């Protein structure tokens, strides 16, 4: 049996009886919440003395027509835009901002204070650490890993920035502190340790520029129309 906070404001078309909704969470119209957790308190609050998780949660803000499938855990102080969709068992930590019409695949992990722009598509099992910035219309393939620590474990983090319409291939690794330029393409399996210029295609370990996005797009169009 789940739990819905009396402080929550829910206009969703469906909330599973096995869902846990904590604090003054807001869930917009036409959203769907399966057996998930929304508004889970941060670690610091869990370590406080309290009578229940609901007592300390700030809640989350979930937009309209959002789909939250079973196993998803969304921490407090998270904002999710209208039309966004989560696969199963996704983790979203506190202070993260997710835009509209974003798709997030099964078992993706999104850590604290991440920003994800509208219409981004993040596929299954992607790891996104604290502070990462992902702009609008970015595609990130399955099992991609983003890092934010050049000399782990250190006290200084260096988040990655991925600019608009960039494509990150499956199993790619982005090293802390780099920027992926607008419309750039990172090939599957690449390890990217330096900034990628806008409109460039990079591949390899370490990744190097091997072409331009215009050529990548032309090849994709030919492939799709065969």
C-alpha positions as CSV (number, residue, x, y, z in Angstrom):
1,X,0.0,0.0,0.0
2,X,1.4,3.4,-1.0
3,X,1.1,6.9,0.5
4,X,-0.1,10.2,-0.8
5,X,0.7,13.3,1.3
6,X,-2.2,15.4,2.5
7,X,-0.1,18.3,1.4
8,X,0.2,17.1,-2.2
9,X,-1.9,18.7,-5.0
10,X,-2.7,16.1,-7.6
11,X,-4.6,16.5,-10.8
12,X,-3.3,13.4,-12.5
13,X,-5.6,11.1,-14.3
14,X,-4.1,8.1,-12.5
15,X,-2.0,7.5,-9.5
16,X,-1.2,3.9,-8.5
17,X,-2.3,2.8,-5.1
18,X,1.3,1.6,-4.7
19,X,2.8,5.1,-5.4
20,X,4.5,7.2,-2.6
21,X,3.9,10.9,-3.0
22,X,5.7,13.0,-0.3
23,X,5.4,16.6,0.8
24,X,3.7,19.5,-1.2
25,X,4.3,17.7,-4.5
26,X,2.3,19.1,-7.5
27,X,1.3,16.7,-10.3
28,X,-0.5,18.2,-13.3
29,X,-3.5,17.2,-15.3
30,X,-3.5,14.1,-17.4
31,X,-0.3,12.7,-15.8
32,X,0.1,9.0,-15.1
33,X,2.0,7.8,-12.0
34,X,2.6,4.1,-11.6
35,X,4.2,2.4,-8.5
36,X,6.8,5.2,-8.2
37,X,8.2,7.5,-5.5
38,X,7.9,11.3,-6.0
39,X,9.3,13.9,-3.6
40,X,11.8,11.7,-1.8
41,X,13.8,13.7,0.7
42,X,17.5,14.4,0.2
43,X,20.1,12.5,2.2
44,X,20.7,15.4,4.6
45,X,17.0,15.4,5.6
46,X,16.9,11.7,6.0
47,X,19.6,12.0,8.6
48,X,17.6,14.5,10.5
49,X,15.3,13.6,13.4
50,X,11.8,13.3,12.0
51,X,8.7,11.2,12.4
52,X,8.2,10.5,8.7
53,X,9.6,11.2,5.2
54,X,6.6,13.4,4.5
55,X,7.5,15.7,7.4
56,X,10.7,16.9,5.7
57,X,10.0,16.6,2.0
58,X,9.7,19.8,-0.1
59,X,7.9,17.8,-2.7
60,X,8.4,17.9,-6.5
61,X,6.6,19.7,-9.3
62,X,5.4,17.4,-12.1
63,X,3.8,19.0,-15.2
64,X,0.8,17.9,-17.2
65,X,0.6,14.7,-19.3
66,X,3.7,13.3,-17.7
67,X,4.2,9.5,-17.6
68,X,6.0,8.1,-14.6
69,X,6.4,4.3,-14.8
70,X,6.9,1.8,-12.0
71,X,10.1,1.9,-10.1
72,X,10.9,5.6,-10.8
73,X,12.2,7.6,-7.8
74,X,12.1,11.4,-8.1
75,X,13.6,13.3,-5.2
76,X,12.3,16.6,-3.7
77,X,12.9,19.9,-5.4
78,X,12.8,18.3,-8.9
79,X,10.8,20.0,-11.7
80,X,9.5,18.0,-14.6
81,X,7.9,19.7,-17.6
82,X,4.7,18.9,-19.5
83,X,4.7,15.8,-21.7
84,X,7.9,14.2,-20.3
85,X,8.0,10.4,-20.1
86,X,10.0,8.1,-17.8
87,X,10.9,4.4,-18.4
88,X,11.0,2.0,-15.5
89,X,13.4,2.3,-12.5
90,X,14.7,5.8,-13.4
91,X,16.4,7.8,-10.6
92,X,16.2,11.6,-10.5
93,X,18.0,13.4,-7.6
94,X,17.1,16.7,-6.0
95,X,17.3,20.2,-7.7
96,X,17.2,18.7,-11.2
97,X,15.2,20.5,-13.9
98,X,13.7,18.5,-16.7
99,X,12.1,20.4,-19.6
100,X,9.0,19.5,-21.7
101,X,8.5,16.5,-23.9
102,X,11.7,14.8,-22.7
103,X,12.1,11.0,-22.9
104,X,14.1,9.2,-20.3
105,X,14.8,5.5,-20.8
106,X,14.7,2.6,-18.3
107,X,17.3,2.6,-15.5
108,X,18.8,6.0,-16.4
109,X,20.4,7.7,-13.4
110,X,20.2,11.5,-13.2
111,X,22.0,12.9,-10.2
112,X,21.7,16.2,-8.4
113,X,21.2,19.7,-10.0
114,X,21.1,18.5,-13.6
115,X,19.4,20.6,-16.3
116,X,17.8,18.9,-19.2
117,X,16.3,21.0,-22.1
118,X,13.0,20.4,-23.9
119,X,12.7,17.4,-26.2
120,X,15.9,15.7,-25.1
121,X,15.9,12.0,-25.6
122,X,18.0,10.1,-23.0
123,X,17.9,6.3,-23.7
124,X,18.2,3.4,-21.2
125,X,21.0,3.1,-18.6
126,X,22.5,6.5,-19.2
127,X,24.4,8.0,-16.3
128,X,24.3,11.8,-15.8
129,X,26.2,13.2,-12.8
130,X,25.7,16.3,-10.7
131,X,25.7,19.6,-12.5
132,X,25.5,18.3,-16.1
133,X,23.8,20.7,-18.6
134,X,21.9,19.1,-21.5
135,X,20.3,21.5,-23.9
136,X,17.3,21.2,-26.2
137,X,16.8,18.3,-28.7
138,X,19.9,16.4,-27.5
139,X,20.0,12.6,-28.1
140,X,22.0,10.4,-25.8
141,X,22.3,6.7,-26.7
142,X,22.0,3.7,-24.3
143,X,24.8,3.1,-21.7
144,X,26.5,6.5,-22.3
145,X,28.4,7.7,-19.3
146,X,29.0,11.4,-18.4
147,X,31.6,12.2,-15.7
148,X,32.2,15.4,-13.6
149,X,35.4,14.7,-11.7
150,X,38.8,14.9,-13.4
151,X,40.7,13.5,-10.5
152,X,38.3,11.3,-8.5
153,X,37.5,11.5,-5.8
154,X,38.1,15.2,-5.5
155,X,36.2,18.2,-4.0
156,X,36.2,20.1,-7.2
157,X,33.7,19.0,-9.9
158,X,33.7,20.0,-13.5
159,X,30.3,19.3,-15.1
160,X,29.9,18.5,-18.8
161,X,27.8,20.8,-21.1
162,X,26.0,19.3,-24.1
163,X,24.7,22.0,-26.5
164,X,21.5,21.9,-28.6
165,X,20.9,19.0,-31.0
166,X,24.0,17.2,-30.2
167,X,24.0,13.4,-30.7
168,X,25.9,11.1,-28.2
169,X,26.3,7.5,-29.4
170,X,25.8,4.3,-27.3
171,X,28.5,3.5,-24.8
172,X,30.2,6.8,-25.3
173,X,32.1,8.3,-22.3
174,X,32.3,12.1,-21.8
175,X,35.2,13.2,-19.5
176,X,34.6,15.9,-16.9
177,X,34.7,19.6,-17.9
178,X,34.2,19.2,-21.7
179,X,31.6,20.9,-23.9
180,X,29.9,19.2,-26.8
181,X,29.0,21.9,-29.3
182,X,25.7,22.4,-31.1
183,X,24.8,19.8,-33.7
184,X,28.0,17.8,-32.9
185,X,28.0,14.0,-33.1
186,X,29.9,11.7,-30.8
187,X,30.3,8.1,-32.2
188,X,29.3,5.0,-30.3
189,X,32.1,3.9,-27.9
190,X,34.0,7.1,-28.1
191,X,35.9,8.5,-25.1
192,X,35.8,12.3,-25.4
193,X,38.4,14.1,-23.3
194,X,38.4,17.5,-25.2
195,X,35.7,20.0,-26.3
196,X,33.9,19.0,-29.5
197,X,33.4,21.9,-31.9
198,X,29.8,22.7,-33.2
199,X,28.9,20.6,-36.2
200,X,31.8,18.2,-35.8
201,X,31.7,14.3,-35.7
202,X,34.2,12.7,-33.4
203,X,35.1,9.0,-32.9
204,X,37.7,6.8,-31.3
205,X,39.6,6.5,-28.0
206,X,40.6,9.2,-27.4
207,X,38.0,10.8,-29.7
208,X,39.2,13.0,-32.6
209,X,37.3,14.8,-35.3
210,X,36.6,12.5,-38.3
211,X,34.0,14.6,-40.2
212,X,31.2,17.1,-40.2
213,X,27.6,16.7,-39.1
214,X,26.3,17.6,-42.6
215,X,27.9,14.4,-43.9
216,X,26.6,12.4,-41.0
217,X,23.1,13.7,-41.7
218,X,23.4,13.0,-45.4
219,X,24.4,9.4,-44.7
220,X,21.6,8.9,-42.3
221,X,19.0,10.2,-44.8
222,X,20.3,7.8,-47.4
223,X,20.2,4.9,-44.9
224,X,16.7,5.7,-43.9
225,X,15.4,5.9,-47.5
226,X,16.8,2.6,-48.7
